[in-house]
């Protein structure tokens, strides 16, 4: 059978998942009267809530007698590990670019990976129906990007399609077509058939699936020969060990599901049941003469956080899994499928160092664990420091900000205060396009400040660049925090009296404990307050009526905002229903003693 394997890559929000929707509709995957909804491939709850793709997924469609395996990939730089491993399954890529924004940092990153693997690119310029879009300029910018990434002559000769995924048309010119069939024909024409060299079975495991009936399922592309049900194979692991196993069942991808088959030939993507103890990157090879495929290389993580058990006074009230053993097992399970994540034991038995790509990467892991019923505390995110040639070096990132011209000066001021250097400043229509080089530390907490300063208009994106010499201290949060003096329930009377001290993260009637952060002060320096004091009742009438307390509503913060907000002596308590910020040392006297001893050491 004719097969085409294609991955869809792009920067976040350029329309990858919408394009997959249109491909599924074009190939009549759904019955005429079937409700399919939008963003069909984003099936995970977190993906639907945030409107982003987090995990790469496969679907397959049949078009003009050819089977097309489509792989949808995430666009955020934090999930780059997902993209790097699934590109191994593809023979061609559709590079999607927004007709207004043009190539963005993540476009460059994923394109570089695709070109290194010699994949055939098809460029699709999406959203040409948007106001002030500039498809011709964007086409030139994409060509320049290919050239800068040392593309071969053949890769530079890429076909380009224009269209609008939302309105459901793509064409090789800017004229509107009926549907996306010109693009589908382009896939058949330009993407090569999978290469199938002679030799014995080879299949690299590039992703995992899990079924409560069948256990762990290995997914990958058969690179050579064929694989059959009941066949004995050798599992060759990345650490050099190998063991013989038997294939119990085989499935191929069909539409959005899987279909059981007895044999799969080279070039097709399949799921293998019955292989045990495998990891991503291992090779399933011939039983008699096994040969391993090269290991998948993934970029190193740049951030770490300390994950520990929940040791607050409210421990165990909310979650099912609260011990360090539960936490350890869950983190180890995550490293099996999340290639860019590393977990190390720390000095204490109750906490673990978790290394990831960025705040979003770690935030999604914490959010997933929280929904599964785990309770944990997480510390402030830190960047990973390396020593290169005896010099202390830290990760730097390229930061791209698109913002209306009136706000450009505020953005430049914010970034330079955090040790960023401006590289490029261009005008795109009514927007100002700014590019900076900034230490990764400077990005922590920057998004919230930037959105406040630009009235929510700034669009920011960043990706890891390189390790460079340490830039020195970066100013953190300006204001101190309000800390609860003792455990109890907050009262409207107390909060009303404390309103001139700052703003609150709690409402009246909430349970708090000693050392918990309940608000932000108006000026630097922390303040310990008592939010639980009730009004003393007497039988004396007050002259006039007691003014009803007018308390401003509490400030709601997402998990990522809390991670960016806390300082080194604070942590976040995460349980299935609550996210609370607190001091690491809850007792006020102990906090003072530890601060003194740290000063003395310094």
N, C-alpha and C positions, 0 to 999 in steps of 0.2 A: 504493500500500500504506500502511496505517496504521503510523506510526512513533512511538516514544517514546524520547527520549534522556535518560538519567538518570545522574547522578554520585552515588556514595556517599561522604559525607564524615563524618568524626568525629575525635575525639582518638585517640591511639595506644592500642591494646588494647581498644577498645570493641566490636570484632567486625565490622568492615567485610568482610574477606576471607571470613570464615565465612558472612556473609549472602550474598555472591556465590555461594559453594558451593551454598547452599540454593536460590538462584534457578535455577542451572544444573540441579540435580536436579529441581526442580519442573517445569521445562520439558522434562524428559526428553531432555536433551542426550546422555546416556550410554545405551548399551545396558544391558539389565537385568543382564547378567552382567559388565559392564565394571568393572574396578578403577579408581576415580578418585582415591582418597586424599583427604586434607584440604588446605585452603588451596591450592586448585587454581591460583589466579591468581598466587601467589608462586612463579614458576618459576625465578627467578634463584638461584644457589647461596648467595650472601650473604644473600638474603632468607630462605631456608629455615633457614640456620644461626642467624640472629639472631631469627627469628620475627617480623620486621617487614616491612611493605611499603616499598619504596624507590622503585620506578618505577610510574607509573600505567599501567594496561593496559585494553584494551577486550575485551568479549565481547558476543555478541548472542544472544538467545533469542527463540523465537516462542511467544506465548501468546494463545490465543483469536483467532488470525488477525491479531494485531498484532505487529510486530517491535519488541522492546525492546533498545536498545543500552545496555549497562551499563558504566560506567567505574569501576574500583576505584582509589582514590587513597591515597597514604601519609598516616599520621597524625602523624608527627614534624614539629615546627616547622622543623627543618633542611631538610626537603624540601618546604617551602611553595611553592617555584618550580614543582614538578611540578603541584600542585593548581591554582595560579593560571592556568596556561595551558590545562589540560584542561577547566576549567569553561566555557570558550568553546564547547565542543562540546555542552554539555548544555542542556536546556530546563527541567529540574527537578532537585531534589536530594533524596536521602534523608539526613536528618541523624540519625545514630545516636548515642544517648546511653545511657551505662551507668546502670541503675536504682539503683545505690548511689552512684557517684561524682558523677553529675549533670554539668552542663556544665563543661568544663575549658578551660584557656587556648587550646588548639588548636581546640576547638569554636567558640570566639568568633571566632578568626582566619578559619577557612574559611567560617563562616556569614556574616561581614561581606562577604567577597568574593562569595559567592553572592547575597546580598541586593542588592549594588551592581549586579550583572548582571541584576536582576529575575527571578531564577529562582524557580520555584514550589517551596516546601519541603514535604516530608512528614516529620514527626518520628516516629522509631521508638525506643521505649524498650526497650532490650535487657537481657537477663540478669535478668528478673523472677523467675527461679527461685532467685536467690542469697539466702543468709541476710541478714537485716536490710536488705533493699532497700526503697526508699521511692518507688515510681513516681509517686504523686500529688504529692509534694513536688518531685520532679524535673521533672514536667510544668509546675508553677508556675514553677520556676527557669528553664526553657527559655522560657516565655512572657515572663518578665521580661527575659531576654537579648535576645529579639527586639525588645522594646519599647526597650531601651537602645540597640540598634543602628539605631533609627529605621526599623523595618520599616513598610511601608504597611499600610492597613486590610486589604487582601486577603491580604497575607503573614501578618498576625497571626492570620488565620482559618485556621490550618494544621490539617490532619487529623493525629491521633495514633494510632499502633498500638503495641501492647504484645506482648512475647513473649520467646522465648529462641531465639537462633540455633543454639545448640549442640543443643537438643532439637528444633529444626526446626518451631516453630510461631510464627505472628504473628497477632494478632487486633485488632479495633478496640476490644475491651473486655479486661478482665483474665482473662476465661474462656479456658481452653486450647482451641485449635481443633485440627483434624486435621492441618493442614499450613500452608504460608504463602500459600495462595490468597487469603485476605482482603487481604493486603498487595499481591499481584500485581493483584487487581481494583482496589485503591486507586490503583496506579500508572496503570492505564488510565483511571480516573475523574478523578484530580486533576492528572496531568501533562499539560500542553497538547500538542497536535500541534505540530511545529516550524513557526514562522512562515516563510512563503515569499513575500517581497515580489516584485512584478513587476520585470523588468529583465534585464540581461545577466548572464552567469556571474560569480559571486564565490565563492571558497572560501579560507578562511584555513588555513594550515598550522600545526597546533597540536602535532604530535609527529612523531617520526622513526621509521622502521623501517629495518632494514638486511638485505640478503640478499646472500650471496656471488655469486649468479648475476645479480641484477637491480641491484645497487648500492644507492644510497640511495633510500628510498621516502618520499613525502610523505603524511602522514595528516591529515585534517581533515574538517570538516562542510561540505557544499555549502550555502552560504547563499542563493543565488539561482539560478534557471534550472536547467540540467542540464549534465553534463560527459560527453563521449563518447570512446570509444577512437579514436585517430587524429586527434583534433581539434587545431587550432592554438590555443594560448592565450598570454597574456602573463603572465610572472612579474614581479610588481611587488614590489621589495625594500624593506626598511624604510629603506634609505638614500636612497630616491627614484629609483634606477635601475630600468629595466625591460628585459626581453628576451623575444623570441618563442621559444616552444618547442613541441614536439609531444608529446601524450599517447600513450605507447606501449601501456600496459595499465592496466586499472582493476580494483580488487578491492573487494568489500564484506566486512564482518565477518560470519561465520556461526559460531555456537557459539564454540569456542575458536580457530578457524582463519579463513582467508579464502577467498572464492569469486570466481573471475574473472567479470566481467560486461562488457557492451559500453556500458552507459549507466547513470549514477547521477543521480537527481533530487534537487531541493533538499530539505534536511531530513535526509538520510541521511549517515552517516559512511563515508568511503571512503579507500582508499589508491591513490595515483597513481604509476605507474612511468614514467620517461622524462624527468622534470624534473631539470635539473642545476643545481648551484650555488645551491640554495635554503637558507634558514635558517628557524628557527621564527619565526612572526610575519609571514612574507611572504604575499602574496595571489596566488592563481591567478585571473586575470580574463580577460574576453573578448578575443579577438585584435584586434578592430577598435576597440572603445570600452571600454578598460579603466578600471575604477574600483577603488581600493584600499580595504580595510577598515581601521578604526583599529588601531594597533599594540597588541600585548599589553604591558601594563605589569607589571613584576615588582619586588617590593620589593628595595631595595639590600642587598648583603652587609654583614655587621657584623664579620667576622674575616678576618685574613690570615695566611699562613704562607709562609716562604721554602722553595721546592723547589729542590734543587740536585743535581748529579751526585754519585754516590757517590765520595768522594775518600779513603776509608779504606784502610789497607794491604791489606784483603781485597777491594779493588775488582775486579770482573769474575770472581770465582770462582763466582758463583752464578747471575747473571742473563744474559739474552740481549741486552737493550737497555740499554746503559750510557752512551752519549754524550749530550751536551747536545742534539744535533739530534733524537735519538730522543725525549728528554724533552719538548722544545718541541712537536714534531709531535703527540705524544699529548695534551698539555694543550690544544692548539688544537682538536684533534678533539673533546675533551670539551666545550669551550665551545659547540659547535654545538648539542648537544642538552640541555645542562645550563644552563638559562636563568639560574639564580641565581649562576653561577660567572663570575669574571673572571680573566684572566691578563695580567700586565704584565711587561715586561722589567725586570730590576733592574740595579744598577751593574755587576755582573759578568756576563760572557757565559755563565757556567756555571750561573746560577741564575735563577729566575723567582719573582715575587710572585704568589701565588694567593689570590684573595679568595672567601670562601664564607659560608654562613649560620651555621655553627657547627662545633663539633668533630666531630660525627657526620657532617655533610655532607662535610667534608674527609677524615675518616677512611675513609669508604666509597670515596672516590676513590682514596686511597692503597692501600687493600686490593685494589681492583679492578686497579690498575696492577701491584701486586706479583704478583698471580696471573697476569698476562699476561706476566711475565718481565722486569719493569723493576727496575733497582737505582736507588735515589735516597736522598738525605739530606733530612730535613725539620727545620726549626727550630721554635722555640717559637711556639705560636699567639699572635697579638697582636690586640687590638681596634683597629678603625679609628677614629681620632680626627678630629673635624671642628672647625673654628673657626666658631662662630655669633656674630654681632655682636661679634667681637673676643675672645670667650671660648672657652677650650679646653673642648670637650664630648666626652662618650663615650657609647656606647650603654648604655641601661638595659633591664632585662628584668623581666617580672612572673614571680615564682617561686611555684609552688603546691606545698605539701608536705602529704601526708596521712600521719599517723604515730600509733601508739598513744600514749595520753595520758602514759604514764610517760616517754616519750622527748622530749616536746614541748620541755622546757626546754633539752635538749642541742641540738636543731635551732635554736632561737631564738639560742642562744649562738654556734653556728657561723656562722649567717648574719649576725648583727650584727657579728661580728669582721671579716667581709668587707664591711663598709660597707652591709649591707642594712637596710631599714627595714620593720617589720611594719605591714601595713595591716589585715588581717582575722584574727580567731581565732575559730573556731566549733567546736562539738562535733557530730560526725556519728556517732551510735551510739557505738561504743567508740573511734572514731578522732578525732583532733584535726585540724581543717582549718586550715592556716596559709597566709596570702598575704603575700608580701614584694615590695618593689621593690628591685632590687639591680643594681649596675653589671655589665655582661657579664664584666668582668675577674674579678669575684668568683666567677663560676660555674666558672671554669677550675679543675679539681681538687677541686671541692666534692662531686661525687657520691660519690667513693671515701671521703672522710672521713665523709660523712653516713651511708653504709651501714654503715661501721665503728661509728660512734657509736650507731646505732639497731638494731644486731644484724640488719641487712638488712631491716628492716621498713618503712623510709621509701619512699613513692612520690612521686617528684618530677617536675615538668613545668615548662617555662618557655617564654616566647615574647617576642620583641623588642617593646619598647614605644615608646621614643622616645630622641632624643639630649638629654642634660641636662649641666649643668656637671660638670667633672672632680671626683672625690671624694677625690683624694689617694692616697697609697701604700696598697696592700693587702698584708698579710703573705703571703709565699709559703711554700715548703716549710720546715719547721723544721730538719730534719736535713741534714747534709752527705752526700757520697757517697764510696764507696771507689773509687779509680782505679788501674788496673793500671800498674805501673811500667815493665814491658817486655813485649815480645811473647813468646809461648810457650804451653805447655799447662798448665792449672791442675792442681795435685796435691792429693790428699786431705790430705797432711801439712801443706801450707801453710794450706789453708782451715781445717783443724782449729785451728791455732795462732791464726788471725785471728778466730775466732768471737766472742771477747769484744769485738771492735771494732764489730761490727754484723751485719747479715743480708745474704745474697748473692743476686745475680740469676744466678749461674752454678753449675754442678755441677763436681765434679772431672773432669778429662779434656776440658774444652772449650778450644778455641783462643781466645786473647785477644790484643789488641795494646796497645801503649803508648797511654795516654790513654783507654782504654775504661772505661766505668762498670761495675764488677762487683758493686756492692752499696751498701747505705745504712749510714752510720755511726750510732752511738747518740746522738751529740750534734751540735750545729752545727759547721760547718767541714769542708772536704774533707780526705781523707787518701789519700796515695799509698802503695800497698802492693805487695808482691811475692807473687802467688798461685802462682808457678810453681816454688817451691823444692822440690827433692826431698830425701828423707831420706838423710843420709850413711850409707853402709853400712860397718861395721867387723866384724872377726871377734870382737869382744868381746861376750860374752853380757850382756844387760841383766838386772839382778836382777828377778825377776818377768817377766811377759810384757809386750810393748808393747801398751798398750791400743789396741784397734781404734778408729780414728777414728769418732766419732759426729757426723756433720755433718748439720745441719738441711737438709731439701730446699730447693732454690732457690725464690725467689718468682717466680711466673709472672705476667707483666703483658700485657694486651692492648694493641693499638696505641693505642686511645683513652686508656688509663690512662698509657701512656708519654708521649703528647702532653700530658696534664695534669700529669705528674710533672716534666718537664725545666724547667730555668731558662734565662735568656737566653744563658748562655755554653755551653749544651749543645745537642746535636741528636740525632736518631734516624737510624740507618742502616737502611734497609728494603730487604731483598732477598727473592726468592721464598721462601726457607726460613728466614730469620732476621730478627729485629728486635733490634737492639743499640742501647743508648744510649752516647753518647761525648761527650767535651768537643769543642767546635769547634776549639780549638787543642790538638793532641795532646801537644806537648812541654811539660814542666813549667816549664822556665826561661822559655820564650816566654810561657806563661800568666801567670807572675808579672809579667813586663815589661809585658804588655798591661794587666793589672789596675792596675799602678802608673800607667801613662800615662792610663788612664781616670779614676783618682782625681784626678790632677793637673788634667785637663780640668774635672772636676766642681767 
